[in-house]
Amino acid sequence: MKAISKGSLLFNICNGLIMLGIIVVTFAPFWFTIVGSLNDGIDYMRGGVNLWPRELTFANYKAVFSDDTIYEAYFVTAARAIIGTIVHVLFTALVAYGLSKTHLIGRNVYLIYIMITMFFSGGLIPTYLLYRDIGLLDNFLVYIIPNMFNVWDLIIIMSFMRTIPESILESARMDGAGEYKLFARFILPLSKPVLAAITLFNGVFHWNSYFDSMMFTMSSSLQTVQLFLMKMVTDASFAQGVGSVAAANVPREAMSISPETLKLAMMIAITLPIVAIYPFLQKYFVKGIMIGSVKG
């Protein structure tokens, strides 16, 4: 067994302590939110609830999930996250496959036009007017169509696809495979690591997005959970209204909830689904980002 030098041992200890400190600092707000959401609402207002609930109760979560509006918002958010992510990954990957071919006629012109959109945009008002003219206002497709393509994701996927040996594709072409069949049968499976990373990025984006819901939709049936949470956090009257509805739905626990603990429970209820998905994509995450961004 190889002996570890004192310098290496000291480095490993310091590195471990620093990483432990980063973990604690990162996880602490999440833990305090969980503790607050599990504490009696009236007791929480007294302060001093930090490491564990002083008066444990699940009334806040019962109140959150007693409101039918939250289920509707969950459905809209889940639908836009699933559909939007699938459409985005497939469309961006298809564009990246085409642009990864150096023999593509006009390739440099396409790349220049695409790169311009990465640094310049029309602004909010022209975007609003454009969405109005093409019928996207107060339409579920406003979550999908404008987010079908992302330049940064294109660069990462295109860089990864350049690392795929051309000999594999040439063999398939000799067997009569066309470009679309190559893309579906070879390019997508071989690009699974980088596509998994992009899927995670885009899924988190869709799940956390509220601005487009706030600006481009008016119907409550298109409200996302993040917009619902944003209203609770920033609008005291909205939070009190939600609290009143919750108290009416769970009258036995009405004295155990408050607007503050209700907000905390809502935060956890919204965050947990996307956190639960991450472990399934983690093994592809680092590999996809490193290969897609370093090799070219």
C-alpha positions, 0 to 999 in steps of 0.5 A: 500500500502506497504511503501518503505524504504529510502534504497530501494528507493535509491537503485531503483534510483541508479539502474535505473540511472545505467541501463539508462546509460548502455542503452545510452552507448549501443544505442549511436553508433547505433544512430550515425550510423543512423544519419550519414547514413541519412546525406549528404555525403559531408557534413558529411565529415566536421564533427560535425554530432552527434545527428541528420542529418544536411542535411537530405537525403535518397540518401545513402540508395538509393545507397545501394539498387541500386546495384544488388550485395547487393540483391544477398548477402542478399538472400545468407545470408537469405537462410543460416540463415533460413536453417542453423538455422532450421537444427542446432536446429533440429539436436542439439535437436535430439542429446540432446534428446538422450543424456538426457536419462541416460539409453542410452548405451555408453552415457558417452563415447559419451559425452566425445567425444563431450566435447573434440570437445568443447576445441580442433579443427584441426585448419584452414588448416586441416579444409580447406583441409577437406572441399576440400576433401568432396566437401564443398569448394565454395559450399552453404552447407559449411554454413550449414553442419559444423554448424549443431551442437554446444556443448554449445547449446547441453548442454543447450537443454539437461539440459532443456529436463531433466526437462520434466516430464517422466510421460508425455512420459510414457503415450505416450509410452503406447499409442504406440508412438515411440521415433521419434513421442515422439520427434516431438509431445511432446519434441519439443513443450515442449522445445519451450522456450529453442529452441527459445533462441537457434534459436535466437543465431544461427540465429544471428550467421549465419547472422553476419558470414563472415569468412567462406564466406571469407575463403571457397568460391570464387564465388561472388554468394555465398558472404554474406552481412557481407563479403560485408560490411567487404570489404567495411570497410577494403578495401578503393578501394572496397568501392570506387568501390561500391560508383562509381557503386552507383553514376552511378545507382543514378546519381541525388543523386551522390553528396549526397553520400560518401564512409563513409556514404555509409558504415554507410547506409550499416551497418544499412541495414544489422543490421535492419532485425535481430533486427526486429526479436528479439521482436518476440522471446524475450518472450522466450529468458530469460525463455529458457536460465534460465531454460536450464542453471540452471536446470539440 
